[in-house]
Amino acid sequence: MLENPRSPRVRAVAKLTKRSARTETGLFLLEGPQAVREALTYLPDSIVELFATPNGWEKHPDIRAKAADADVDVEYVTEYVLNAMADTVTPQGLVAVVRQTPTSVRDIFAAKPRLVAICQEVRDPGNLGTIIRAADAAGADAVVLTGRTVDPYNPKVVRATTGSLFHLPVAIAGELSDVVDRAHAAGLRILAADVKGDDLLAARAEGVLAEPTAWLFGNEARGLEDDALDLADRVLKLPIFGRAESLNLATAASVCLYESAFSQRAAAG
């Protein structure tokens, strides 16, 4: 059992809360039973190390069974050690070190997707994690990150995905224009979500949302810059029926993705 929270091994795990360490090692941190459960279910080979307190391990027989099936060994640690490793105050008895598994942009569009979320300059970890989760829930084929979008392996992003990071491809791309070119080549229409756009309900009535689509979402504070909007085939906005000034980025993205999912499925019968 690991008992020293200041040991080199514990410090190495704790460093994964920093982007520099994640970039250098190609690893990231998972905290809590839900995230560990999803990793064991969908990408067990990506798990490098699994740590648990005896009590935390005992509470989750399903996780123990999945770890055994995947031949993933657990190392017991004290509560003090687990807290030293984790980014959260309450990691709930389980922490894992996992390999990053980004997908290439080329592979995403070569698979002829019908629904993709492109995040341009999304800086808030909670927003990005929620968009990835919403894309997963709406049945999207992938999420692509462009510009200075926050690292998808940031612990706050990982927690906000609630395991969806292991369910669909996520690509870290460079220039937005290159991603748009690939999306167009794959037959997708680029729809930008922005308050300066046309009414989304009108576009839905026209049948626009039933087509293969890449939704483009921008920065929380600034939205999409003009050069990004110029790359889109259509700019759309969500109607506000009440008194709210606007919607949070992740909430708006969730609605847009689901509107496309509804329309595409209705068109497919």
Secondary structure as the mmCIF struct_conf table of DSSP 4:
data_model
#
loop_
_struct_conf.conf_type_id
_struct_conf.id
_struct_conf.beg_label_comp_id
_struct_conf.beg_label_asym_id
_struct_conf.beg_label_seq_id
_struct_conf.end_label_comp_id
_struct_conf.end_label_asym_id
_struct_conf.end_label_seq_id
STRN STRN1 LEU A 2 LEU A 2
TURN_TY1_P TURN_TY1_P1 PRO A 5 ARG A 6
BEND BEND1 SER A 7 SER A 7
HELX_RH_AL_P HELX_RH_AL_P1 PRO A 8 ALA A 14
HELX_RH_3T_P HELX_RH_3T_P1 LYS A 15 THR A 17
BEND BEND2 LYS A 18 LYS A 18
HELX_RH_AL_P HELX_RH_AL_P2 ARG A 19 THR A 25
BEND BEND3 GLY A 26 GLY A 26
STRN STRN2 LEU A 27 GLU A 31
BEND BEND4 GLY A 32 GLY A 32
HELX_RH_AL_P HELX_RH_AL_P3 PRO A 33 TYR A 42
HELX_RH_3T_P HELX_RH_3T_P2 PRO A 44 SER A 46
STRN STRN3 ILE A 47 ALA A 52
HELX_RH_AL_P HELX_RH_AL_P4 PRO A 54 GLU A 58
TURN_TY1_P TURN_TY1_P2 LYS A 59 LYS A 59
HELX_RH_AL_P HELX_RH_AL_P5 PRO A 61 ASP A 69
TURN_TY1_P TURN_TY1_P3 ALA A 70 ASP A 71
STRN STRN4 VAL A 74 TYR A 76
STRN STRN5 VAL A 77 VAL A 77
HELX_RH_AL_P HELX_RH_AL_P6 GLU A 79 MET A 85
BEND BEND5 ASP A 87 VAL A 89
TURN_TY1_P TURN_TY1_P4 GLN A 92 GLY A 93
STRN STRN6 LEU A 94 ARG A 99
HELX_LH_PP_P HELX_LH_PP_P1 PRO A 102 SER A 104
HELX_RH_AL_P HELX_RH_AL_P7 VAL A 105 ALA A 110
TURN_TY1_P TURN_TY1_P5 ALA A 111 ALA A 111
BEND BEND6 ARG A 114 ARG A 114
STRN STRN7 LEU A 115 GLN A 120
BEND BEND7 GLU A 121 GLU A 121
HELX_RH_AL_P HELX_RH_AL_P8 PRO A 125 ALA A 137
TURN_TY1_P TURN_TY1_P6 ALA A 138 GLY A 139
BEND BEND8 ASP A 141 ASP A 141
STRN STRN8 ALA A 142 THR A 146
TURN_TY1_P TURN_TY1_P7 GLY A 147 ARG A 148
HELX_LH_PP_P HELX_LH_PP_P2 THR A 149 ASP A 151
TURN_TY1_P TURN_TY1_P8 PRO A 152 TYR A 153
BEND BEND9 ASN A 154 ASN A 154
HELX_RH_AL_P HELX_RH_AL_P9 PRO A 155 THR A 161
TURN_TY1_P TURN_TY1_P9 THR A 162 GLY A 163
HELX_RH_3T_P HELX_RH_3T_P3 SER A 164 PHE A 166
TURN_TY1_P TURN_TY1_P10 HIS A 167 HIS A 167
BEND BEND10 LEU A 168 LEU A 168
STRN STRN9 VAL A 170 ILE A 172
BEND BEND11 GLY A 174 GLY A 174
HELX_RH_AL_P HELX_RH_AL_P10 LEU A 176 ALA A 185
TURN_TY1_P TURN_TY1_P11 ALA A 186 GLY A 187
HELX_LH_PP_P HELX_LH_PP_P3 LEU A 188 LEU A 188
STRN STRN10 ARG A 189 ASP A 199
HELX_RH_AL_P HELX_RH_AL_P11 LEU A 200 ALA A 205
TURN_TY1_P TURN_TY1_P12 GLU A 206 GLY A 207
HELX_RH_3T_P HELX_RH_3T_P4 VAL A 208 ALA A 210
BEND BEND12 GLU A 211 GLU A 211
STRN STRN11 THR A 213 PHE A 217
STRN STRN12 ASN A 219 ASN A 219
TURN_TY1_P TURN_TY1_P13 GLU A 220 ARG A 222
STRN STRN13 GLY A 223 GLY A 223
HELX_RH_AL_P HELX_RH_AL_P12 ASP A 226 LEU A 229
TURN_TY1_P TURN_TY1_P14 ASP A 230 LEU A 231
BEND BEND13 ASP A 233 ASP A 233
STRN STRN14 ARG A 234 LYS A 237
BEND BEND14 GLY A 242 ARG A 243
BEND BEND15 GLU A 245 GLU A 245
HELX_RH_AL_P HELX_RH_AL_P13 LEU A 249 ALA A 267
TURN_TY1_P TURN_TY1_P15 ALA A 268 ALA A 268
#
